[in-house]
Amino acid sequence: MRGGKREGAGRPKGKSSLTTAREALIEHSDDIINALLKKVQDGDIQAIKLAVERLVPVVKEDSASDSEDIDPDFRYI
């Protein structure tokens, strides 16, 4: 039967690939962290960047708090 619905068409019900990936990450998290730390110790710049970003997240500047510190006469220069 072309173009019609048929039994078994589409993604099978059950776990999504995202759920499966999360479970695999959780299961192997100790190994992943140890491998990352080894790369950091070896001086891998990308690994260092990843580790630092996870330990100290980037803080976005709040434009409202910045504008309070500026003299109103000099805001639009």
N, CA, C and O atoms as a DFTB+ gen file, in Angstrom:
308 C
 N C O
     1  1       0.851      -1.163       0.000
     2  2       0.000       0.000       0.000
     3  2       0.900       1.229       0.000
     4  3       1.650       1.449       0.951
     5  1       0.830       2.022      -1.050
     6  2       1.662       3.212      -1.164
     7  2       0.948       4.433      -0.607
     8  3      -0.243       4.642      -0.836
     9  1       1.716       5.238       0.136
    10  2       1.210       6.519       0.594
    11  2       0.222       6.466       1.743
    12  3      -0.173       7.511       2.259
    13  1      -0.178       5.302       2.147
    14  2      -1.140       5.204       3.234
    15  2      -0.472       4.841       4.536
    16  3       0.735       4.605       4.591
    17  1      -1.258       4.799       5.569
    18  2      -0.710       4.388       6.864
    19  2      -0.557       2.880       6.867
    20  3      -1.371       2.140       6.315
    21  1       0.505       2.461       7.501
    22  2       0.704       1.031       7.644
    23  2       1.237       0.761       9.048
    24  3       1.865       1.619       9.668
    25  1       0.987      -0.379       9.503
    26  2       1.415      -0.751      10.839
    27  2       2.943      -0.757      10.907
    28  3       3.612      -1.296      10.025
    29  1       3.473      -0.159      11.951
    30  2       4.909      -0.163      12.142
    31  2       5.633       0.991      11.462
    32  3       6.861       1.054      11.511
    33  1       4.905       1.903      10.830
    34  2       5.548       3.026      10.160
    35  2       5.993       4.066      11.196
    36  3       5.331       4.268      12.214
    37  1       7.103       4.706      10.921
    38  2       7.579       5.767      11.809
    39  2       8.506       5.249      12.892
    40  3       8.925       4.092      12.886
    41  1       8.810       6.139      13.817
    42  2       9.726       5.787      14.908
    43  2       9.029       4.844      15.871
    44  3       7.882       5.082      16.251
    45  1       9.705       3.779      16.269
    46  2       9.099       2.857      17.225
    47  2       8.914       3.537      18.584
    48  3       9.705       4.397      18.973
    49  1       7.884       3.148      19.281
    50  2       7.633       3.704      20.609
    51  2       8.678       3.184      21.574
    52  3       9.219       2.090      21.412
    53  1       8.940       3.986      22.567
    54  2       9.936       3.589      23.555
    55  2      10.874       4.744      23.833
    56  3      10.492       5.910      23.737
    57  1      12.096       4.413      24.177
    58  2      13.078       5.421      24.522
    59  2      13.501       6.222      23.293
    60  3      13.698       5.673      22.209
    61  1      13.635       7.525      23.490
    62  2      14.153       8.358      22.414
    63  2      15.673       8.246      22.384
    64  3      16.288       7.768      23.338
    65  1      16.261       8.681      21.304
    66  2      17.717       8.629      21.204
    67  2      18.362       9.556      22.230
    68  3      19.468       9.287      22.700
    69  1      17.678      10.648      22.580
    70  2      18.196      11.563      23.593
    71  2      18.245      10.879      24.954
    72  3      19.225      11.028      25.685
    73  1      17.215      10.141      25.298
    74  2      17.188       9.413      26.564
    75  2      18.296       8.364      26.598
    76  3      18.969       8.196      27.615
    77  1      18.478       7.669      25.496
    78  2      19.528       6.658      25.415
    79  2      20.904       7.297      25.574
    80  3      21.766       6.755      26.266
    81  1      21.112       8.450      24.935
    82  2      22.397       9.147      25.036
    83  2      22.650       9.615      26.462
    84  3      23.765       9.488      26.968
    85  1      21.626      10.155      27.113
    86  2      21.774      10.601      28.508
    87  2      22.138       9.437      29.419
    88  3      23.002       9.566      30.287
    89  1      21.480       8.309      29.222
    90  2      21.774       7.135      30.049
    91  2      23.216       6.677      29.854
    92  3      23.882       6.290      30.815
    93  1      23.696       6.720      28.621
    94  2      25.079       6.320      28.344
    95  2      26.056       7.287      28.999
    96  3      27.070       6.861      29.552
    97  1      25.758       8.595      28.944
    98  2      26.623       9.587      29.594
    99  2      26.671       9.380      31.101
   100  3      27.736       9.457      31.713
   101  1      25.525       9.121      31.687
   102  2      25.472       8.906      33.141
   103  2      26.243       7.641      33.509
   104  3      26.988       7.622      34.489
   105  1      26.060       6.599      32.727
   106  2      26.721       5.330      33.006
   107  2      28.247       5.457      32.937
   108  3      28.960       4.816      33.708
   109  1      28.742       6.278      32.022
   110  2      30.186       6.399      31.804
   111  2      30.738       7.740      32.296
   112  3      31.831       8.137      31.890
   113  1      30.008       8.437      33.155
   114  2      30.409       9.784      33.564
   115  2      31.773       9.814      34.251
   116  3      32.554      10.736      34.015
   117  1      32.072       8.833      35.090
   118  2      33.379       8.812      35.762
   119  2      34.522       8.700      34.747
   120  3      35.533       9.392      34.862
   121  1      34.353       7.829      33.762
   122  2      35.382       7.662      32.733
   123  2      35.544       8.933      31.901
   124  3      36.661       9.316      31.553
   125  1      34.425       9.582      31.585
   126  2      34.462      10.815      30.785
   127  2      35.184      11.918      31.557
   128  3      36.027      12.615      30.993
   129  1      34.862      12.082      32.835
   130  2      35.496      13.114      33.654
   131  2      36.984      12.834      33.808
   132  3      37.796      13.754      33.714
   133  1      37.353      11.583      34.041
   134  2      38.769      11.232      34.169
   135  2      39.535      11.497      32.875
   136  3      40.671      11.969      32.915
   137  1      38.920      11.196      31.725
   138  2      39.567      11.452      30.437
   139  2      39.746      12.952      30.218
   140  3      40.783      13.387      29.718
   141  1      38.741      13.743      30.591
   142  2      38.836      15.198      30.468
   143  2      39.945      15.743      31.361
   144  3      40.737      16.582      30.932
   145  1      40.001      15.268      32.597
   146  2      41.045      15.729      33.517
   147  2      42.439      15.348      33.026
   148  3      43.385      16.115      33.201
   149  1      42.574      14.184      32.420
   150  2      43.866      13.768      31.862
   151  2      44.296      14.710      30.743
   152  3      45.461      15.097      30.653
   153  1      43.327      15.076      29.884
   154  2      43.632      16.003      28.795
   155  2      44.001      17.385      29.347
   156  3      44.886      18.049      28.808
   157  1      43.334      17.815      30.407
   158  2      43.664      19.097      31.036
   159  2      45.091      19.055      31.575
   160  3      45.862      19.994      31.380
   161  1      45.437      17.966      32.249
   162  2      46.790      17.820      32.792
   163  2      47.848      17.785      31.689
   164  3      48.979      18.223      31.897
   165  1      47.478      17.261      30.512
   166  2      48.406      17.200      29.387
   167  2      48.494      18.537      28.646
   168  3      49.305      18.689      27.733
   169  1      47.657      19.507      29.038
   170  2      47.724      20.841      28.437
   171  2      46.849      21.043      27.217
   172  3      47.080      21.978      26.450
   173  1      45.851      20.196      27.014
   174  2      44.932      20.338      25.883
   175  2      44.087      21.597      26.093
   176  3      43.284      21.663      27.024
   177  1      44.271      22.594      25.224
   178  2      43.612      23.893      25.385
   179  2      42.083      23.760      25.334
   180  3      41.388      24.384      26.136
   181  1      41.561      22.971      24.418
   182  2      40.110      22.797      24.315
   183  2      39.543      22.156      25.583
   184  3      38.471      22.542      26.049
   185  1      40.249      21.194      26.129
   186  2      39.800      20.533      27.359
   187  2      39.834      21.511      28.526
   188  3      38.927      21.527      29.359
   189  1      40.885      22.327      28.583
   190  2      40.979      23.331      29.648
   191  2      39.815      24.305      29.543
   192  3      39.173      24.626      30.543
   193  1      39.545      24.775      28.326
   194  2      38.434      25.709      28.122
   195  2      37.110      25.088      28.558
   196  3      36.316      25.736      29.241
   197  1      36.870      23.844      28.169
   198  2      35.638      23.156      28.540
   199  2      35.521      23.025      30.055
   200  3      34.461      23.288      30.622
   201  1      36.605      22.620      30.712
   202  2      36.587      22.439      32.157
   203  2      36.333      23.754      32.878
   204  3      35.545      23.808      33.822
   205  1      37.002      24.815      32.432
   206  2      36.835      26.121      33.090
   207  2      35.419      26.647      32.883
   208  3      34.819      27.182      33.815
   209  1      34.875      26.502      31.674
   210  2      33.518      26.978      31.413
   211  2      32.481      26.231      32.254
   212  3      31.461      26.807      32.632
   213  1      32.733      24.966      32.547
   214  2      31.790      24.199      33.365
   215  2      31.940      24.530      34.847
   216  3      30.964      24.506      35.596
   217  1      33.167      24.838      35.264
   218  2      33.400      25.158      36.678
   219  2      33.015      26.591      37.004
   220  3      32.468      26.864      38.072
   221  1      33.303      27.516      36.077
   222  2      33.012      28.936      36.282
   223  2      32.249      29.412      35.056
   224  3      32.865      29.859      34.088
   225  1      30.920      29.327      35.073
   226  2      30.139      29.713      33.895
   227  2      30.341      31.184      33.539
   228  3      30.588      32.021      34.408
   229  1      30.232      31.480      32.245
   230  2      30.359      32.846      31.768
   231  2      29.158      33.643      32.268
   232  3      28.013      33.214      32.123
   233  1      29.428      34.797      32.851
   234  2      28.364      35.656      33.365
   235  2      28.085      36.729      32.333
   236  3      28.986      37.466      31.932
   237  1      26.835      36.815      31.904
   238  2      26.457      37.838      30.943
   239  2      26.214      39.137      31.689
   240  3      25.644      39.152      32.780
   241  1      26.656      40.219      31.082
   242  2      26.479      41.518      31.716
   243  2      25.014      41.903      31.685
   244  3      24.317      41.673      30.697
   245  1      24.560      42.487      32.770
   246  2      23.188      42.967      32.865
   247  2      23.193      44.440      32.485
   248  3      23.795      45.261      33.178
   249  1      22.528      44.775      31.396
   250  2      22.568      46.146      30.897
   251  2      21.916      47.128      31.875
   252  3      22.307      48.294      31.915
   253  1      20.935      46.685      32.659
   254  2      20.274      47.578      33.613
   255  2      21.224      47.995      34.720
   256  3      21.228      49.162      35.115
   257  1      22.021      47.084      35.228
   258  2      22.937      47.423      36.311
   259  2      24.073      48.303      35.811
   260  3      24.583      49.130      36.567
   261  1      24.487      48.144      34.538
   262  2      25.549      48.965      33.982
   263  2      25.096      50.410      33.813
   264  3      25.861      51.341      34.065
   265  1      23.859      50.593      33.389
   266  2      23.393      51.947      33.120
   267  2      23.247      52.768      34.395
   268  3      23.297      53.997      34.339
   269  1      23.067      52.119      35.543
   270  2      22.950      52.854      36.802
   271  2      24.285      53.447      37.228
   272  3      24.314      54.461      37.926
   273  1      25.391      52.831      36.816
   274  2      26.717      53.296      37.197
   275  2      27.212      54.443      36.336
   276  3      28.188      55.106      36.688
   277  1      26.549      54.684      35.211
   278  2      27.019      55.709      34.278
   279  2      26.292      57.020      34.551
   280  3      25.086      57.044      34.795
   281  1      27.053      58.101      34.505
   282  2      26.483      59.432      34.675
   283  2      25.505      59.690      33.533
   284  3      25.877      59.506      32.374
   285  1      24.269      60.108      33.812
   286  2      23.263      60.301      32.757
   287  2      23.711      61.253      31.652
   288  3      23.267      61.117      30.512
   289  1      24.582      62.213      31.964
   290  2      25.045      63.153      30.950
   291  2      25.979      62.516      29.943
   292  3      26.151      63.055      28.849
   293  1      26.592      61.382      30.273
   294  2      27.594      60.752      29.412
   295  2      27.113      59.446      28.788
   296  3      27.905      58.744      28.159
   297  1      25.840      59.103      28.944
   298  2      25.322      57.838      28.402
   299  2      25.343      57.784      26.880
   300  3      25.620      56.730      26.307
   301  1      25.061      58.873      26.231
   302  2      24.855      58.844      24.788
   303  2      25.972      59.531      24.011
   304  3      25.729      60.099      22.946
   305  1      27.183      59.485      24.532
   306  2      28.306      60.106      23.824
   307  2      28.815      59.162      22.770
   308  3      29.763      59.488      22.055
